Amino acid sequence: MASKDAIMSASAKFPKPALDKPFQYGTAGFRMKAFLLDSVVFRVGLLAALRSRKLNGQVIGVMITASHNPADDNGVKLVDPMGEMLEGSWESYATALANAPTDEALAQTYEKLTEDLKIKTEAKARVIFARDTRASGPRLVTALVEALNSTDTEYTDSKILTTPQLHYLTRCLNTKGTQFEYGDPTEQGYYEKTAASFKLAMKGRKFNGSVTVDCANGVGGPKLRELLKYLPSPSEGGVEIKVVNDDVVNPERLNHQCGADFVKTGQRAPPSSQAGQLARCASLDGDADRVVYYFVDFDNTFRLLDGDRIATLAALFIGDLARNAGLGEKLKVGVVQTAYANGASTAYVTQDLKLPVVCTPTGVKYLHHAATKFDVGVYFEANGHGTVVFSDLALKRLSKYEPKSPAQSSALDTLRALTTLINQTVGDALSDLLLVEVILAHKGWGPKEWDLTYTDLPNRLVRVEVIDRNIFKTIDAERRLESPPGVQAQIDALVGKYKNGRSFARASGTEDAVRVYAEAATRGEADDLAAKVAGIVKEASI
């Protein structure tokens, strides 16, 4: 366990910058301009040590990434032992450590947390960490290692990984040798498990053409190329994956006019896209925990197949498999969405698929928690971040169930393969990509057929810069504002003027901005509603 002097001495190398606003641990951890992060990363290292000791030496993950943010940003977040996000009650401890004004105050905060949380100082602390491809990553790793050394913490530096790979490794390390063993705790183990499951899930199905994958010039590029070495080649019956935007040599190109956030927000393909009509295309984000699909129709219209579409596709397929396996009554499949989900997708799940839908606040921790209430919980945010979670009871039923016909046996085998193909710890763009490819191959669909399952209401997402995002408080799973006073009433009055109108505003979890979402019966009305609600938000922030 650390001494006060050791922490103060190490902390002095990473002085806290003077800022007008406090640091705040949010949904994505801490995220900001990279030059401000050194002290924050050091202090997150202290928290990782505390968290591991509190959990009797279980391995805690630390990921240094800023996902879809610009290249000169960076961030840091903690991963709990089962690969899930940091327990919510610990976010305030991260914030307290990050904002301690001096080295001495930091050491005192650390000691107080140790005492208040009844942490055994003699317990082991173990941490695994990784980073994405940002230029600031190695410098921030130095700060993290200083913190881990100052607290006598054992650590593993996994170098450059996607965020989901770190979540996977964290869970593997903590379940190794138990009945819940998740896999081999190595990067190679991740590829081998994913590839083997993909082959089982395919069952000799044929792919309809290739898929072009835009990797946002981030870590997903080299990791997808590595995964391809383990997958069957097109000549062996595998899917042809064309990798584009995988330049990690020039860090400034990260997320620049490419990537899932660019495609989702701009509702257009990356300028570098050369895909022809009806060709399947996908975009990852900077740390490869999001994926969205899209294609260009016969009339050159851009068609987005976002997280809502992936969720409905997965729910449709898994529901069909469960029924075909004879488990339709024994597996409760449900879908979890946020307020950003297109209203048409919600209607499709409830009315056509006849599956329950739960709406939660934005943020993986909320969706994941709600998904665990089902036997099979499908959750995706519209931005393309999501996964499928199988309960322990569901896994037990799948392993013990005896099929009563060849058709049931075939469906059961595919369902079992999906439980290991899907990275259940967190949204994983690489495994989600392969999941979509498996489903499309089984159904014999191209992107057009997938798109025709339902018709999205036209929608628009607008980012509004504000002075202080914290004045915007939401209720009802972030679908309504309770403050500033009177703003929601103005939004309601506007929405009532548009056919199929719906709009809401919520503060970003990572920057001083408010995101305004609007949907309506026509593209013009959706754009107009979004612009007018953005105006209300801007005025309220002054």
C-alpha positions, 0 to 999 in steps of 0.5 A: 500500500502507498505511503503519503510521501510516495503519492505526493512525490509522484503527484508533484510530477503531474501538477493539476492545471488551473481551470475555471471548472472542476473535472467531472467523471462522466459516462465516458470517464474523463475526456478533454484536451490531452494537454490537461490530462496528465494529473487526471490520469495519475489520479485515476491510477490511484483510484484503480489501485483503491478499487482493486484492493477494495475488491480483494485484488481483482484486476481493474482495467484502465483505458486511455482513449477519447473514442470519437473525439478529435485527435488532440483530445484524450480521456481515461476510464476505469473498467470493473472486474467483469468488463463492465463500466466502473460502479456508479458510486465510485464516479464521485471518488474519481471526481474528488481525486481529480480535483484535489487542489494540491499534492498534499490534499490529494494524498489526504483524499486518498487516505480518507477514501481508504478509511471511509471505504474500509479498504484493506491496505495489505490487500494486493492491487492489480491493474491492466491498461491499454491505450488507443493510437493517439499521439498523447497516449504514451505520455499519459501512460507515464503518468498512470504508471507513476501512480501504480508504482507509488501505490505498490500496484501490480500492472500489465501494460497491454499497449495499443488495444481497442476499448472492447478488447481491454474490457474482454481481457479484464473479464478473462483475467478475473474469471480464469479458472472459475466456472464463468471463465470467459476466454484466454486473457490475451489479444490472440485469445480474443481473435481466436474466440471471435473467429471460432464462434464466427465459423460456427455461427456461419454454418456454411452460409454464403455472403452476398458481396463484400463489406467495406469497413471505414476504421476512422483512422483509429485503433480498429484498423490494425486490430481488424486486419489482425482479426482477418488473419484468423477468419476464413478467407473469401475463397474459403467461404468467408466474408470479404472485408475491405479495410479503409481509413486505417492510417494510424501513422498520422494521428491527426487523421483520427476521426477526421471526416470519417468514422461512425460519429461522422457518418451518424451525425452528418448522415453521409458517407465519408468523402473517401468512400468509393463504395458503389450502389447497394454495396455494404459499408460500415464505419467504426469509431476511434476506439472501435466500440461503435459501428454503423452500417450504410449504403447508397441506393439506386437513386444515389440516396444515402441510407444509414443503418445505425444502432437502432437498425442493428438492435432490431436486426439482432432482436429479429434473428435471436427471437426467430432462433429461439422459436425455431430451437423450441425455446421461444417460451423459455427465453425472454428476449427484450430490447433496450433503447435510449431517447435517441432511438428512432420512433419507427424502430420502437414501433417495429420492435413492439408491434412487429416483433412483439418484443418488450422495449425499455427506455433508459438514460443515455450511457452504456451503464444504464443500457447494460444494467437494463439488458441484464433484466432479460434472459437475452437483452439486446441494447444499442444506442443509435450511435452504434454502441451496443451488444447482446447480453445473455443471462446465466440462466439463459446460458444454462438453458442453451447448454442443457436443452435437448433439441427434438428435431434437426431444425431445432438442433440447427437453430440451437447451434447457431444461438450457442455460437452467438453467445461467444461471438458477441462480446458481452462485456461492452459494445464491440465494433468488431464482434458486432460487425461479424454479428451483422454479417452472420445475420445477413448471410443467414437471411440472404439479405443485402443492405436494401432488404435490411433497410426495408424492415421498417421506415425511419422517421426523418431525424436530425441531431444538432450539437449546441455549444453552451457555457455550462452544460450542467444547467440542463437537467433531464427527467423521464430517461432524458426525454424531458428537461426539468431545468432551466425552468420553462424550456421544456414547455417551449419545446412541447409547444413547438413539437405539437406543430409537427406531424409525428414530431418528437424532440428533446435536448440533453447535456453532453456527458463529456463537453460543454454542449447540448445535443438536440434530437428531433424527428418528424414526418418529413426531412424538412420538418425534422431539420426545422424542428431541430433548428428551432429547438436548438435556438431555444437551448442556445437562448436558455444557456445565455 
